[in-house]
Amino acid sequence: MNDHHASPSGQSGQSDPSAQSAPSAATASLTTALTADLLRGALELERTEHGLLPHRLPARARAQYADGQLAMAEAQPSGVRLVFRTRATVVELDALRTKMAYVGAPPRPDGVYDLLVDGRLAAQAGVGGGNVRTVDMTTGAVEFRSGPVGTVRFGGLPDRPKDVEIWLPYNELTELVALRTDAPVEPVPPGGRRVWLHHGSSVSHGSDAASPSTTWPALAASAGGVDLVNLGFGGSALLDPFVARAMRDTPADLVSVKFGINLVNHDLMRLRAFTPAVHGFLDTIREGHPSAPLLVVSSVLCPIHEDTPGPTAPDFSTLGEGRLRFRAAGDPAERAAGKLTLNVIREELARIVKQRSAEDPNLHYLDGRELYGEADSAELPLPDDLHPDAATHRRMGSRFAERAFAPTGPFTDPGALH
């Protein structure tokens, strides 16, 4: 598969992508069965009454928690894409989305489908209809409203054999219903590209990137010439053993884990529990990937939690301004009792990696502030005090690629040096 696209600067070198999805006179009359060999980035596919629902955790892992946040996050297909070879000039995808909404908060942006042709961003579109899941953050109440299947149509594609990728929205559950084209479709056999398996928080999941192929992991994967499996779960990078086991059992050449902000957000554990939990997570990964380069990444800068513990709370006073921001609800004095802050976590992660790397030379550490630090915060502050914007995703993707895939980086390709 070839999933190169726009550079980390966000420039595709093409005309306005959205203009290229205009209707075409050609008719998409051929229907291709949606099967696992047409999908990348999902660990499992669930057959629903409508079609296929990609999952980023297997059923065994999903049976080991009762957390609605993680259930929603793992079923949002960040990094999942349809990949096929065709000479079609028109591609249509029927999909049923489930969109999130929050009472009193501004509407969440609609999901974006990115169409890549031979590795370059060629068009973008959205799907109408769909379901809406509305959450009241003050009470926890959830309301579900059902809606119809919608269609994404891309026309005017070049009439020649080509590799096509459709990256699914990272912020909407997406049930794949039907794929139609005006020429036959065939799977793209897995190529010689290395597979990068990554786990992290909502920042890795994609919030609030411009589109699915421009989340920072997607941009870094493109720059590094690798195939991405993104296990970034919004609000849910919590050292869960079932995630470690899923990573252990997923084929990969390169592995990374990014921990910090969610542990503070939830005020989930104290330092005493954190240290052995990190060791256990890494031990489990090493059972399945004993010698793969394994990169431990700490949180990017988040000023509200650098030295103030969690929990993180919505700042409802900002809703009158048409936005929702977050605040740290902990007390800095509680660090003495073992409460976690981002600086505490970074220091301990660095210590753990240094200790383990004496016997594990393929284990590495990256301070997340090298991806987004104090100078970046002054220039590109976190809009809601917690999540990066699209420009920051581009910057983080570029910087990760520069550090991880460089000739001296932990993810360098030995074959490329000869």
Secondary structure, DSSP 8 states (H G I E B T S, - for coil): -----S-TTS--SSS-GGGGG---SS---EEE---GGGEES-SEEEE-SSSEEEESS-HHHHTT---HHHHHHHHS-TT-EEEEEE--S-EEEEEEEEEEEETTS-------EEEEETTEEEEEE-----EEEEE-TTT--EEEE----EEEEE----SS-EEEEEE--TTSEEEEEEEEESS-EEE----S--EEEEEE-HHHHTTT-SSGGGSHHHHHHHHHT-EEEEEE-TT--S--HHHHHHHHTS--SEEEEEESHHHHHTT--BHHHHHHHHHHHHHHHHHH-SSS-EEEEE----GGGSSS---EEEEGGGGGGT--EEEE-S-GGGGGGTB--HHHHHHHHHHHHHHHHTT-TTEEEE-GGGTS-HHHHHHS--TTSSS--HHHHHHHHHHHHHHHSSTTSTT--GGGG-
